[in-house]
Amino acid sequence: MRNRQQGVVLFIALIILVAMTLAGIAMVRSVDTGNIISGNLAFKQSSLSSTDRGIQAAYVWLNANTSTLSNSNLEEGYFSSIAGNFTGFGATDWDSAKTVGSADAAGNTVEYVIHRLCTQPDTAYNGDNAGVDNQCSTSESSAPVSNASAGSSMQVGASVFETSPMVYYRVTTRVKGPRNAISITQATISIPV
């Protein structure tokens, strides 16, 4: 009876063994790819969270330099107008960017560029440049309220406060992190004149 065996079971066992090996390799690769994707998402989220640091640094700089905001300061990443072709994705858009400190613990490097939302560079927000009026995105100062009635939110005879006009600035922040993670965000900030 042994002489008549052809080894069919051995052949089927080898095929099943090869199929199980291929399935195991596919599962390992699938898990490995999932881990890589999760890691990349974590790096991207970390770089996105770090953009807040750039926006905060730009806000602090703007508040500290309110008297000189009519003029561009390229060393600080500040442009006094939106003239130009800045998109945040161009090769030269970040040549004048201000880097915020050194890389953080996650390896993210933060830099920002500030644009005053005005049409004329190096001109007061309400001035003109060679006869061309500077048009800025501003909030108007509130006019005094007179004759406040009892039905309004103000008490009759209450003090009325006027606010200074506010000029708007666009802050574009770019964070470069590990594994080529790059996040770019923009925020609009208003600063009193």
Backbone as CSV, one residue per row, in Angstrom:
resi,resn,N_x,N_y,N_z,CA_x,CA_y,CA_z,C_x,C_y,C_z
1,MET,0.814,-1.178,0.000,0.000,0.000,0.000,0.875,1.266,0.000
2,ARG,2.018,1.208,0.659,2.911,2.359,0.667,3.478,2.619,-0.706
3,ASN,3.682,1.652,-1.444,4.276,1.842,-2.757,3.347,2.602,-3.684
4,ARG,2.047,2.556,-3.428,1.094,3.200,-4.318,0.834,4.651,-3.944
5,GLN,1.361,5.202,-2.848,1.138,6.604,-2.480,1.904,7.521,-3.436
6,GLN,1.260,8.590,-3.872,1.847,9.488,-4.852,2.366,10.794,-4.232
7,GLY,2.148,11.076,-2.953,2.615,12.306,-2.297,1.706,13.499,-2.537
8,VAL,0.430,13.253,-2.792,-0.522,14.340,-3.057,-0.730,15.184,-1.813
9,VAL,-0.783,14.587,-0.650,-0.996,15.336,0.595,0.164,16.285,0.855
10,LEU,1.371,15.850,0.593,2.539,16.709,0.779,2.451,17.920,-0.142
11,PHE,2.062,17.720,-1.382,1.931,18.806,-2.344,0.862,19.806,-1.893
12,ILE,-0.286,19.330,-1.434,-1.363,20.211,-0.951,-0.907,20.958,0.306
13,ALA,-0.211,20.283,1.184,0.301,20.934,2.404,1.272,22.043,2.065
14,LEU,2.137,21.837,1.071,3.087,22.876,0.656,2.348,24.072,0.063
15,ILE,1.307,23.835,-0.723,0.535,24.943,-1.295,-0.141,25.743,-0.181
16,ILE,-0.732,25.062,0.778,-1.379,25.753,1.903,-0.349,26.529,2.711
17,LEU,0.826,25.952,2.913,1.895,26.638,3.649,2.334,27.905,2.930
18,VAL,2.475,27.857,1.608,2.849,29.045,0.831,1.743,30.100,0.923
19,ALA,0.481,29.679,0.814,-0.637,30.622,0.913,-0.676,31.278,2.281
20,MET,-0.440,30.523,3.340,-0.433,31.089,4.691,0.738,32.053,4.872
21,THR,1.883,31.749,4.277,3.043,32.642,4.365,2.741,33.966,3.661
22,LEU,2.159,33.895,2.475,1.805,35.119,1.750,0.769,35.939,2.517
23,ALA,-0.213,35.290,3.119,-1.214,35.992,3.918,-0.564,36.666,5.126
24,GLY,0.389,36.010,5.764,1.097,36.595,6.909,1.916,37.809,6.502
25,ILE,2.597,37.713,5.361,3.386,38.853,4.875,2.467,40.031,4.552
26,ALA,1.331,39.746,3.904,0.384,40.817,3.581,-0.146,41.481,4.844
27,MET,-0.418,40.699,5.883,-0.927,41.264,7.127,0.130,42.132,7.805
28,VAL,1.381,41.698,7.811,2.464,42.479,8.411,2.619,43.801,7.663
29,ARG,2.585,43.748,6.333,2.714,44.979,5.543,1.535,45.909,5.781
30,SER,0.340,45.367,5.915,-0.847,46.176,6.164,-0.752,46.893,7.505
31,VAL,-0.321,46.180,8.521,-0.164,46.786,9.845,0.945,47.831,9.809
32,ASP,2.034,47.548,9.113,3.148,48.479,9.014,2.710,49.754,8.288
33,THR,1.935,49.626,7.209,1.430,50.785,6.480,0.493,51.602,7.362
34,GLY,-0.342,50.947,8.124,-1.237,51.656,9.054,-0.458,52.449,10.081
35,ASN,0.630,51.867,10.593,1.461,52.582,11.563,2.142,53.791,10.932
36,ILE,2.598,53.652,9.703,3.242,54.774,9.016,2.234,55.902,8.788
37,ILE,1.034,55.549,8.350,0.003,56.567,8.124,-0.347,57.265,9.435
38,SER,-0.489,56.510,10.504,-0.797,57.117,11.803,0.326,58.049,12.252
39,GLY,1.568,57.626,12.030,2.705,58.476,12.388,2.726,59.758,11.587
40,ASN,2.466,59.662,10.278,2.447,60.857,9.433,1.330,61.811,9.857
41,LEU,0.176,61.266,10.201,-0.919,62.117,10.677,-0.546,62.808,11.989
42,ALA,0.164,62.109,12.848,0.597,62.714,14.117,1.589,63.843,13.866
43,PHE,2.525,63.652,12.928,3.467,64.719,12.597,2.742,65.920,11.997
44,LYS,1.769,65.661,11.146,1.001,66.746,10.528,0.207,67.517,11.594
45,GLN,-0.417,66.804,12.510,-1.185,67.458,13.577,-0.264,68.268,14.488
46,SER,0.909,67.745,14.760,1.871,68.464,15.591,2.308,69.763,14.916
47,SER,2.560,69.703,13.605,2.970,70.917,12.900,1.820,71.917,12.823
48,LEU,0.602,71.433,12.671,-0.555,72.330,12.633,-0.754,73.022,13.987
49,SER,-0.550,72.290,15.062,-0.683,72.887,16.402,0.384,73.952,16.645
50,SER,1.544,73.777,16.050,2.637,74.736,16.254,2.419,76.052,15.530
51,THR,1.475,76.105,14.588,1.227,77.377,13.894,0.704,78.439,14.854
52,ASP,0.050,78.016,15.932,-0.420,78.977,16.941,0.734,79.775,17.525
53,ARG,1.884,79.131,17.657,3.063,79.810,18.189,3.489,80.961,17.282
54,GLY,3.411,80.765,15.971,3.764,81.819,15.026,2.771,82.961,15.041
55,ILE,1.491,82.640,15.124,0.462,83.684,15.167,0.606,84.510,16.437
56,GLN,0.873,83.863,17.551,1.054,84.581,18.814,2.281,85.486,18.761
57,ALA,3.384,84.991,18.196,4.601,85.806,18.093,4.366,87.015,17.194
58,ALA,3.626,86.842,16.103,3.322,87.963,15.212,2.446,88.993,15.919
59,TYR,1.476,88.520,16.682,0.590,89.426,17.423,1.388,90.242,18.448
60,VAL,2.282,89.598,19.158,3.114,90.300,20.142,3.982,91.343,19.442
61,TRP,4.562,90.981,18.281,5.410,91.925,17.546,4.590,93.120,17.069
62,LEU,3.398,92.869,16.529,2.550,93.970,16.056,2.199,94.931,17.190
63,ASN,1.824,94.398,18.351,1.481,95.256,19.495,2.676,96.048,19.994
64,ALA,3.863,95.482,19.913,5.062,96.168,20.403,5.549,97.235,19.426
65,ASN,5.097,97.211,18.178,5.616,98.120,17.157,4.521,98.952,16.496
66,THR,3.495,99.306,17.227,2.368,100.031,16.634,2.768,101.371,16.029
67,SER,3.801,102.003,16.539,4.190,103.322,16.029,4.944,103.246,14.707
68,THR,5.434,102.075,14.323,6.231,101.956,13.093,5.574,101.070,12.041
69,LEU,4.297,100.781,12.185,3.643,99.845,11.266,3.315,100.445,9.904
70,SER,3.577,101.725,9.700,3.367,102.329,8.384,4.450,101.910,7.401
71,ASN,5.593,101.487,7.913,6.731,101.130,7.059,7.027,99.635,7.134
72,SER,7.396,99.072,6.000,7.757,97.653,5.953,9.020,97.407,6.755
73,ASN,9.125,96.215,7.317,10.305,95.784,8.055,10.563,94.333,7.658
74,LEU,11.288,94.147,6.576,11.478,92.816,6.005,12.281,91.891,6.915
75,GLU,13.127,92.461,7.761,13.887,91.623,8.703,12.965,90.944,9.714
76,GLU,11.826,91.556,9.982,10.853,91.000,10.910,9.696,90.305,10.187
77,GLY,9.806,90.179,8.863,8.758,89.513,8.100,7.506,90.354,7.943
78,TYR,7.643,91.684,7.990,6.487,92.583,7.947,6.454,93.378,6.640
79,PHE,5.314,93.335,5.968,5.087,94.105,4.757,3.943,95.073,5.037
80,SER,4.129,96.348,4.693,3.129,97.363,5.022,1.987,97.424,4.011
81,SER,1.965,96.514,3.049,0.854,96.452,2.101,0.702,95.021,1.598
82,ILE,-0.387,94.793,0.883,-0.617,93.475,0.302,-0.186,93.438,-1.156
83,ALA,0.520,94.481,-1.601,1.006,94.514,-2.974,1.941,93.323,-3.192
84,GLY,1.882,92.741,-4.334,2.720,91.585,-4.637,1.876,90.361,-4.907
85,ASN,2.531,89.261,-5.041,1.871,88.028,-5.450,2.015,86.945,-4.393
86,PHE,1.900,87.274,-3.140,2.110,86.311,-2.059,0.967,85.308,-2.012
87,THR,1.317,84.019,-2.082,0.317,82.958,-1.953,0.612,82.054,-0.765
88,GLY,1.852,82.056,-0.297,2.252,81.153,0.778,2.821,79.859,0.258
89,PHE,2.673,79.617,-1.044,3.172,78.378,-1.635,4.286,78.621,-2.643
90,GLY,4.573,79.886,-2.955,5.609,80.203,-3.931,7.008,80.012,-3.375
91,ALA,7.962,79.872,-4.277,9.349,79.626,-3.870,9.947,80.812,-3.127
92,THR,9.555,82.028,-3.500,10.144,83.217,-2.872,9.253,83.838,-1.799
93,ASP,8.093,83.265,-1.547,7.166,83.845,-0.568,7.757,83.906,0.835
94,TRP,8.646,83.014,1.151,9.149,82.916,2.520,10.580,83.442,2.670
95,ASP,11.076,84.168,1.641,12.436,84.712,1.717,12.588,85.719,2.851
96,SER,11.553,86.478,3.147,11.617,87.501,4.202,10.874,87.073,5.460
97,ALA,10.632,85.785,5.624,9.882,85.306,6.789,10.710,85.443,8.057
98,LYS,10.017,85.650,9.155,10.642,85.722,10.486,10.517,84.360,11.144
99,THR,11.638,83.792,11.542,11.643,82.503,12.230,11.451,82.739,13.713
100,VAL,10.557,81.965,14.319,10.237,82.102,15.739,11.113,81.148,16.527
101,GLY,12.112,81.688,17.208,12.975,80.870,18.065,13.624,79.722,17.308
102,SER,13.870,78.649,18.022,14.444,77.452,17.410,13.364,76.375,17.327
103,ALA,13.732,75.238,16.781,12.766,74.147,16.637,12.264,73.714,18.010
104,ASP,10.973,73.363,18.078,10.403,72.915,19.350,10.778,71.453,19.611
105,ALA,10.267,70.892,20.694,10.620,69.529,21.100,10.227,68.491,20.055
106,ALA,9.199,68.788,19.250,8.748,67.851,18.218,9.536,68.020,16.926
107,GLY,10.440,69.003,16.868,11.240,69.231,15.668,10.588,70.165,14.668
108,ASN,9.591,70.934,15.099,8.887,71.861,14.213,9.560,73.226,14.213
109,THR,9.772,73.788,13.017,10.320,75.121,12.871,9.195,76.045,12.419
110,VAL,9.011,77.162,13.139,7.886,78.074,12.897,8.410,79.368,12.299
111,GLU,7.723,79.843,11.243,8.043,81.140,10.664,6.752,81.816,10.215
112,TYR,6.798,83.153,10.158,5.598,83.893,9.775,5.933,85.072,8.887
113,VAL,4.919,85.536,8.169,4.976,86.745,7.353,3.711,87.535,7.677
114,ILE,3.867,88.855,7.867,2.728,89.723,8.187,2.518,90.693,7.032
115,HIS,1.274,90.818,6.587,0.911,91.807,5.579,-0.155,92.729,6.166
116,ARG,0.109,94.037,6.118,-0.920,94.998,6.478,-1.886,95.044,5.306
117,LEU,-3.167,94.963,5.574,-4.156,94.908,4.507,-4.449,96.305,3.974
118,CYS,-3.420,96.872,3.334,-3.493,98.197,2.721,-2.968,98.097,1.288
119,THR,-3.363,99.071,0.454,-2.955,99.030,-0.948,-1.604,99.691,-1.206
120,GLN,-1.201,100.655,-0.382,0.033,101.398,-0.631,1.101,101.055,0.409
121,PRO,2.292,100.680,-0.030,3.360,100.373,0.927,3.958,101.645,1.529
122,ASP,4.467,101.505,2.730,5.198,102.576,3.420,4.417,103.892,3.445
123,THR,3.126,103.797,3.757,2.237,104.954,3.809,1.344,104.804,5.027
124,ALA,1.022,105.910,5.669,0.098,105.864,6.806,-1.233,105.274,6.355
125,TYR,-1.953,104.675,7.289,-3.195,103.990,6.921,-4.217,104.932,6.289
126,ASN,-4.162,106.227,6.637,-5.101,107.200,6.078,-4.389,108.224,5.193
127,GLY,-3.189,107.892,4.717,-2.393,108.805,3.899,-2.485,108.479,2.422
128,ASP,-1.561,109.104,1.667,-1.501,108.817,0.242,-0.042,108.657,-0.169
129,ASN,0.162,107.953,-1.252,1.493,107.668,-1.782,1.548,108.253,-3.193
130,ALA,2.231,109.384,-3.355,2.360,110.077,-4.636,0.989,110.375,-5.239
131,GLY,0.061,110.821,-4.398,-1.267,111.192,-4.860,-2.267,110.052,-4.927
132,VAL,-1.844,108.827,-4.630,-2.748,107.675,-4.637,-3.134,107.379,-3.200
133,ASP,-4.437,107.456,-2.921,-4.918,107.215,-1.561,-4.637,105.778,-1.130
134,ASN,-4.206,105.653,0.118,-3.993,104.332,0.703,-5.340,103.804,1.186
135,GLN,-5.734,102.660,0.702,-6.987,102.048,1.115,-6.663,100.849,1.991
136,CYS,-7.085,100.934,3.235,-6.795,99.882,4.200,-8.083,99.223,4.674
137,SER,-7.964,97.991,5.044,-9.080,97.298,5.669,-9.064,97.694,7.143
138,THR,-10.071,98.477,7.541,-10.112,98.986,8.909,-11.511,98.828,9.479
139,SER,-11.571,98.914,10.786,-12.861,99.065,11.450,-12.966,100.530,11.812
140,GLU,-14.112,101.090,11.600,-14.299,102.511,11.880,-14.434,102.732,13.378
141,SER,-14.043,103.928,13.799,-14.238,104.264,15.208,-15.730,104.454,15.444
142,SER,-16.180,104.110,16.616,-17.608,104.236,16.914,-17.932,105.698,17.187
143,ALA,-19.053,106.121,16.665,-19.482,107.505,16.858,-20.114,107.639,18.239
144,PRO,-20.021,108.815,18.838,-20.642,108.990,20.148,-22.155,108.827,20.055
145,VAL,-22.720,108.207,21.056,-24.168,108.010,21.117,-24.756,109.182,21.894
146,SER,-25.732,109.829,21.268,-26.386,110.930,21.985,-27.835,110.558,22.245
147,ASN,-28.370,111.134,23.260,-29.768,110.903,23.631,-30.072,109.423,23.838
148,ALA,-29.254,108.768,24.589,-29.520,107.356,24.868,-30.831,107.249,25.620
149,SER,-31.694,106.395,25.147,-33.009,106.274,25.773,-32.994,105.186,26.822
150,ALA,-34.014,105.192,27.632,-34.103,104.222,28.717,-34.239,102.805,28.196
151,GLY,-34.725,102.650,26.948,-34.902,101.318,26.389,-33.633,100.756,25.774
152,SER,-32.581,101.554,25.687,-31.351,101.058,25.073,-30.506,100.352,26.112
153,SER,-29.406,99.847,25.675,-28.551,99.117,26.601,-27.705,100.062,27.448
154,MET,-27.783,101.364,27.160,-27.026,102.341,27.934,-27.961,103.110,28.854
155,GLN,-27.465,103.474,29.964,-28.241,104.264,30.908,-28.181,105.729,30.467
156,VAL,-29.256,106.478,30.663,-29.282,107.882,30.293,-28.207,108.617,31.087
157,GLY,-27.407,109.399,30.375,-26.362,110.168,31.025,-25.090,109.368,31.279
158,ALA,-25.043,108.100,30.833,-23.852,107.282,31.052,-22.721,107.756,30.145
159,SER,-21.505,107.466,30.548,-20.347,107.827,29.733,-20.373,107.038,28.434
160,VAL,-19.985,107.696,27.368,-19.924,107.053,26.057,-18.461,106.942,25.674
161,PHE,-18.040,105.763,25.278,-16.645,105.525,24.927,-16.496,105.439,23.417
162,GLU,-15.472,106.044,22.908,-15.150,105.942,21.492,-13.942,105.021,21.358
163,THR,-13.916,104.253,20.295,-12.771,103.375,20.060,-11.933,103.930,18.924
164,SER,-10.676,103.627,18.952,-9.784,104.017,17.866,-10.049,103.104,16.675
165,PRO,-9.787,103.614,15.467,-9.917,102.716,14.322,-8.903,101.574,14.431
166,MET,-9.264,100.440,13.895,-8.398,99.262,13.932,-8.003,98.921,12.498
167,VAL,-6.723,98.668,12.268,-6.239,98.238,10.959,-6.046,96.735,11.023
168,TYR,-6.406,96.054,9.941,-6.306,94.598,9.890,-4.994,94.159,9.247
169,TYR,-4.462,93.069,9.787,-3.207,92.486,9.321,-3.440,90.996,9.063
170,ARG,-2.844,90.502,7.988,-2.924,89.073,7.682,-1.599,88.431,8.093
171,VAL,-1.686,87.453,8.972,-0.497,86.720,9.425,-0.544,85.333,8.791
172,THR,0.475,85.021,8.011,0.592,83.705,7.396,1.728,82.976,8.094
173,THR,1.417,81.822,8.645,2.393,81.053,9.412,2.672,79.730,8.702
174,ARG,3.948,79.380,8.629,4.336,78.092,8.051,5.174,77.344,9.073
175,VAL,4.852,76.075,9.248,5.607,75.216,10.150,6.146,74.056,9.333
176,LYS,7.460,73.849,9.431,8.087,72.696,8.796,8.482,71.724,9.898
177,GLY,8.024,70.485,9.771,8.284,69.486,10.788,8.980,68.257,10.239
178,PRO,9.111,67.222,11.072,9.750,65.979,10.639,8.953,65.311,9.518
179,ARG,9.632,64.514,8.743,9.043,63.765,7.622,8.335,64.672,6.628
180,ASN,8.927,65.848,6.401,8.405,66.820,5.437,6.972,67.264,5.732
181,ALA,6.582,67.265,6.985,5.256,67.767,7.362,5.311,69.292,7.310
182,ILE,4.428,69.882,6.522,4.353,71.335,6.396,2.908,71.760,6.604
183,SER,2.709,72.743,7.474,1.379,73.306,7.707,1.454,74.804,7.495
184,ILE,0.479,75.332,6.770,0.397,76.772,6.517,-0.991,77.233,6.955
185,THR,-1.023,78.243,7.824,-2.292,78.810,8.267,-2.249,80.328,8.129
186,GLN,-3.432,80.921,8.072,-3.528,82.378,8.045,-4.519,82.823,9.102
187,ALA,-4.220,83.977,9.683,-5.109,84.577,10.669,-5.169,86.072,10.377
188,THR,-6.300,86.680,10.668,-6.452,88.118,10.526,-6.481,88.721,11.916
189,ILE,-5.646,89.734,12.120,-5.511,90.374,13.429,-5.798,91.853,13.254
190,SER,-6.528,92.442,14.188,-6.763,93.886,14.147,-5.976,94.547,15.271
191,ILE,-5.310,95.646,14.924,-4.486,96.394,15.874,-4.961,97.845,15.847
192,PRO,-5.188,98.469,17.017,-5.610,99.878,17.016,-4.524,100.787,16.480
193,VAL,-4.968,101.845,15.800,-4.022,102.821,15.217,-3.571,103.763,16.298
